[in-house]
Amino acid sequence: MTDEPLSPSGAPWRNFYGRRHGKKLRPRQQELMENALAALAPPNVTWDDNPDRTPLELPELFGDTRPVWLEIGFGAGEHMCAQAAQNPNVGIIGCEPYINGVAALLSKIDRENLQNVRVHAGDARDLLDVLPAQSLDRAFLLYPDPWPKTRHHRRRFANPENLEPLASAMRPGAKLFVATDIEDYVRHTLEVIDKLPAFRWLAQRPSDWREPWEGWHRTRYEAKAVREGRTPHYLAFERV
């Protein structure tokens, strides 16, 4: 699934940019990380556990053949928990390498007693390796790291080497939703996806990217962007 150079173990060399840890976790958060995360984590995602990259059995993960959604970089989990509560018959997998964000999500799951969320506390690219083909009904990429410097644009998630395996994991007709307050990220995403035959942009009028899609739940990143005078943009694409 990847043309990236391989390490001696067979795993691709994937640099990770960004923080994995922030301030010290509160005792309850630490307890959830130690005791709750393992039960919510999709098995055999890492290269050490699954060097052959055998696809996950999603019916086993959720206990049935329900629709499955993916959120890439869920931050503190506000949007994902809201979606899980609004759509109890959907299974939602979230990826987030930032440990403090994972701990915040686990607290929300525990407090709201959500049963339909699974959590990969790591790189979304590793999960994309093992998601079965045409298994996702929806995917979210919300306020991703913009990497504003030109020389860092290859670090953005919205690049072919990430969107192509994501497209492979999505069913025909599945939707990809991207939200960002960075106009250059909008431009970059549209330019990249315009060259990918797997997706088509669904916008027909300006309100389609100025107003959020149905069911949207504001994240803390969006609230901060609005406070600081930046304008949110909402992009919706269909897997063709």
N, C-alpha and C positions, 0 to 999 in steps of 0.2 A: 504493500500500500504506500510505501515511501521510497524515494530515491535518495534519501539522506545517507551519508557514509555511516558504516556500522562500527560499533565498538567491538573489542575482542569477544564480548559475551553475545554478540549478535544484535544487541539493541542499537538503534540509530543514535548518533550523537545529536542530542537535542539540548541546546543551551536554554536555560531558563533565566529570564530577566525579570526582576522585580523582587519584592519582599516575600518571604515565607513566614516571618514572625514579626509581631509587633510588641505591644506591652504585655506584661505578664498576665496570664489568664487568672480569672477569679476561681476560687476553690470549686464552685459548682461547675463552671465551664471545664476545668481540668478533669473533674470526675466524669463528665459526659464524654470528653475526648477519650478517656481511658476505658469507659464501660459501655457507651452507647454507639460509638462510631463504627466499631467492627460489625455490629449487627446490621447497620445500614449500608455498609460499603459493598459495591458489586465485587464479587470474587474474581481472582485471576486476571486483574487488569495490568499489573506491573510485569515487566519483562522477566524479573526473577521468578515470579509465580507462574508465568505463562509464556515461556520463550517461543513456543510454536504459534502464539497469537490465535489460539482457538477461540472462536466467537462465543460470546456470552449466551446463556439460555435465559432470555428475558422473561418467559413465562414462569420460570423457577424463581427469578428475582422478585417478581410481584405476586406470584401465586396464581396467575391466570393470564389470559391473552388480551388484556386491556390495552388501549392505546398508550404509547410511551412518548413522553416529551423530554427534551434535553435542554438544560440551561448551562451555558458555557461561561464560567466566571460569575458566580452568583453573588459575590460581594458578601453582604451580611445576611442574605437570604430573604429580604422583605418580599420581593416579587415572587420568588419561588414558593414561599409558604402561602402567600395569598392565592396563587394559582392552584396549589394543592388543596386548599380549603374550598375553593370555588368549584373544583373539578375532582371530587373524591373517587370517581371511576377511572381516572387517568393516573398512570404511574409516571413520576417525574424524577429524572436523574439529574443531579447538579454536580458540576465540577468546579473546584476552587482550591488552588494551592496555598492560599494565605490562611494560616492556621487560626488566626483570630477571627476571620470571617467564618470558617468552619465551626468554631466554637459558638459564635453568635447564632448560627443557623441551628445547631443542635439544641440550644436553649429554647429557640422558638418551636422546634418540633416537639420538644418535651412539654412545653407549656401549653401548646395547642393540640397535643395528642394526635399529630398527623401520622397516618399509617401508610401513605402512598408516596413517600419521598425516599430516595436512595442517594447516597453521598459518596462521591469520589474525591477524596482530599488530596488531589494531585493534578498533574498535567492533563488537560482535556485531550491532547493528542494521543496519549496512551489509551484512553478510553475509546477514541475513534478507531484505533487499531482493531478493537475486539467487539465493536457493535456489529450485529448481523446486518447484512445488506437489506435495505428497504424495511427497516424496523422502526424508524421514528416517524411520528405523525406531525411533530412540531419541534422547532429549535429556536432558542433565544440567545442572542448575543447583545447584552445590555451594558452600555457605558464601558466598553473595553478600554484598556490602556491605550491612549492615542498615539504614544511614541511620536511626538510632534516633529522631532528633527528628521530631516530627509534621510540621513544616513541610517536612521533606525526604522524606517518604514517596513523593512523586511521582518521586523519583530511583531508587527501587527497581526492579529488573528485573521483579519479579512485579507488573506492572500491565498493564491491557488493551492499551495501545498496543504492548507488546512480546510479550505472550502470544498475541495474535490473529495476527500474522504468523508466529509460531512454529507455531501450530496449522495454519496454511495450508500450511506446509512439511512437516508430519508426515502420514504415511499413517494411514488409519483402523486402529485397533488398536495404533498406536505408543505407546510409554510415555515419559512425562516424569517424571524423578526429581529431587526437590528435597531437599537436606539443609541444615539450619541448626541452630545452637545458640541462636537467639534466639526466644523464645516469641512475641513480638509479630510476628515475621516469619512464623511458622507461622500465626497468626491472620489476618494480612493476606493471605497467599497463599490460604488457604482461602476467605476472604470474596470475594476477586477471582475465583477460579476457579469458585466456586459460581454466579456470574453469567454465566459463559461456557459456552454450550451445547456448545462443542467438546471440553470435557474432563469426565471424571468421576473422582472420588477413589476409589481402589481399596480403601481400608482397610475392614476388617470387624471388627477387634478391636484393642485397644490395642497389642498386640505389633506390629501392622502399621506403626505409626509410631514405635515405640520401638526396633525392631530393624532393622538395615540390610537392604536387599534383597540377593538372591543376587549374588555377584561383587563386592560392595563392597570398595573399597580405601581405607583411612583416609588422609586428607590431613594435612598439617602443621597446617592450621587446626583440624581436628577434634582432633588431639592436644593442641594448645594449649588448646582449649575444655575438654577433659576435665581437663587439669591444673589449670585455673582454676576447676573446679567447675561448669561449665555442662553441660547435658544435650543431646546431639544428638537431633534429630528427623529422621525419614526419611519423606517424603511421596511416594507413587507415584500417578500419574494416567494415564488412558488417553485417547487421542484417539478420539472417538466419531464 
